[in-house]
């Protein structure tokens, strides 16, 4: 069972409607954020958050809710910020997927494939290709087996090396959030 403090979409939606919303940090890639995000949230991708944790901590002295697609990356961000000494951290239960399912408002941009869908496409394509090639090239199927092992490890460890690699592609990066801009936005919202 997870020990990460969380907040349900219904409770967060009520807080937003009442004007008592906590600071919302969306730790998804810039591409994912541009596709759909909670109004008023700030995009600080997980790798940027980890890299600039000390700088961010000085500007996060209130309640903070961390948002990602489903909750896994937000839990990693919670751990990184909590290790830095930041109290009052929570993760949005079920992430942006649960938020949208609850009918809460979302700011939309151009449609993009989310990271999980990209991972399924790449992993499935590699397994399919190596399975077909394996008919003619002995041992090629072992590449598919390695991908399967990697996906199993990703599920058990709640991490995804393929997702990390795919997040580096230009399609997912978009304009990288500048940490100075993010901090200026956080400062001006205080």
N, C-alpha and C positions, 0 to 999 in steps of 0.2 A: 504494500500500500504506500502511496506517495505521501511524503511529509511536506510537500510544497504547498504553502498557503494559496488558496484559490478563491475566486469570486465567480458566481454564476452570471451568465449573460443577463438573466432577468433582474438581478440585483444591480448590476452595473448599469443597465438600461434605465432603471428607476433613478439611480444616482445622477445620471446624465440629464434626465428629464427635470429633476429637481434642482439642477444647477450645482450639484455637489460632487461632480465627477472628479475622481482622482486623476493624477497625471497618467496618461496612457502612452506607453512606449511600445511601438510595433517593431519587433526584432526580425521581421521577414526581409527578404531582399528588396531593393528599390523597385524592381519590376513587379513583384507580388504586391507591394504597397500601392503602387500606382494603379493596379487593376481594381483593388477594392480595399478600403480601410475605414475604420471607425472615425467619424468626423471629430476633429480636435486631437487626434493622435499624432505622435511624433515618430518618424521613421529613423530608428537607430539600429541598423542590421546587427545581428548577433556578433559577427566578427569585428565590427567597428566598436560595439559595446565592450567586448573583451579587451580590445587594443587600447581603448581610451577610458577604461573604467574609472581611473582616478580622477580624470577631468570631469566626467559625468557626475560622480558622487557629490561633488561640491554644489551641484545644481538640482539635486533630487532629495530635498529635505522634507518632502511630504509623502502622503500615500501615493504609491506607484502601482499600476496594474500593467503587467507585461502581456503582450499579445503576439501570437504567431498564427499559423494556419490551424493547428489542432491542439497546441499546448506544449509540445516537446521542446521546441527551441526556446519558448518562453520560460520553461522550467530550467533550462541551462543558463539563461540570462539571469534568472532569479538567484541561482546558485552563485554565479560570478559576482553579482552585486552584493549579495548577502555576505560573501567572503570578504568583501571590501568594507563591510560594516554598515551597510544601509538597512535600516529597519523598515517596517511598513511596506513590504513587497508582497504582491499577490500575482497570481497567474489567472488569466481569463480561462475558465473551464471550457474546454472544447475549442478554444481559439475563435478566429474569425468565422469558421464554419458554423459553430454553435451560435455565434452572434447573429449571423444571417438567418439561420434556421429559426431563431426566436423572433424574427421579423423586425429586428432593430435596424436603425438607419445605417447606411453605408454610402460613402462617397465612392463613385465609380469612375474609372479611367478606361483606357483601351484594354480590351480583353486579352489575357495571356494565360498560358498554361501554368498551373501552380507546380511547385517543386516536386510534389509527390507524383503527379501525373508524368512529369518529365523523367523521373527515376524509373517509373514503370515502363515507359516507352523505351528508354535506353537499355535497361536490363532485359526486357522481353525481346528486343531486337537482337541483342547479343546472343541470348540463349537460342532464339530461333535460327539465326545465321550459323552459329557454331554447330547446332544440331544438324542442319542441312549439309553444311560443309563436312561434318563428321562422317557422312555417308561415303565421301570420297577420300577424305584425309583422316587417317586413323589418329585418334587422340585429340582431335579438335573439339570434341564434346566436353573435354575437361575444362575448357574455358567457361562454358555454360555452368558446369559444376562449381567452379570458383565463384561465379556471379551468384549462384544460389547460396553458397556458403556465406558470401558477403552480405546478402540480404537477410539471411538468418541471424548473423551477428548484429546487423543494424537493428533488427527487431528486438533482440535480447538486450542490447546495450542502449537502446533508445538514441542511437546516433546513426548517421548515414554518410559514409565517406563519398559515395557517388553524388549525394545531394550537395555536399560541400564543393566537390569538383564542378558540378553543374552550375552552382551559384556564381562561379567565377566567369562563366560565359557572358559575352556582351549582352545577349538577350535578357539575362537575369540581372545584370549589374545596372544597366542604365546609368544615369548620372549618379556617381557614388556620393552619398550624403557627406558633405564636408563637416567634420566634427565641430569646427568653429561656428558654422551656421546652425547646426543642431543645438549647440550650447546657447547661442544667441537667442534662438527661438524659445528654449526652455527658460532662459533668464527673463525674456520679455513677457512670458506668460505668468510669471510669479506674481 
